[in-house]
Amino acid sequence: MIPEPIQRYLTHQAEQSPLDYSDLRAVFLNGTLKRSPEVSQTEGLMEISIGLLRAERAG
């Protein structure tokens, strides 16, 4: 889960972007070896990227 302040920032950046990425598609593969219940760095970066793509498609 992306913290709310970061999600707001990402949404703002997506809304202000002069570029159109609405046709962009992505496949995310998480190959982390981390076994603990906390979010891995890979998962955190994936969530940020996914959030940007969702904001672009919604906007």
N, C-alpha and C positions, 0 to 999 in steps of 0.2 A: 504494500500500500504506500502510495506517495504522500508525504506529509502535505497538509493543506496549503501552507505558504508556497511550497515548491510547485504544487499543482496550479495555483493562481498565477505564478510567474510563467509557467509553461503555457498556460492558456493565453495570457497576455501576449507573449512572444508569438504564438501562432496567429493570433488575431492581427498583430501589427506587421506581420511578414508581407513584403510586397511580392513574394514569389508564390506560385500556385503549385502545391504538391498534392492536390486532391486525387490525382491518379496514381500516386505512389503506393506500392504494396510492399510488405516485408514479411519475412519468416524469421522467427526468433528461436534459437536453440540455446538452451542453458546447459552448459557442460561443467558446472561447478562441482567440486568435490566436497564442499562444505556440508556437514551432516547436522549441524546445530539448528535449532528452530529459528534463529535470527536470520534476517534476509542477507543473502550473499551479495557481494558487490556486483556480480553478474546479473542477478535478479533485479537489483536496484536500478542498474543502467537500462535493463530491458523495460522495466516499468516506466521509466522516464521517456524512453523512445516510443513505447506504446501510447503513453499519454499524449505525446506530441502528435502522433498519427491520428489518434481519435479526435483531438481538438481540430486538426486540419480537416478531417472528413465532416465534422459537425458544423464547421464554420463556413 
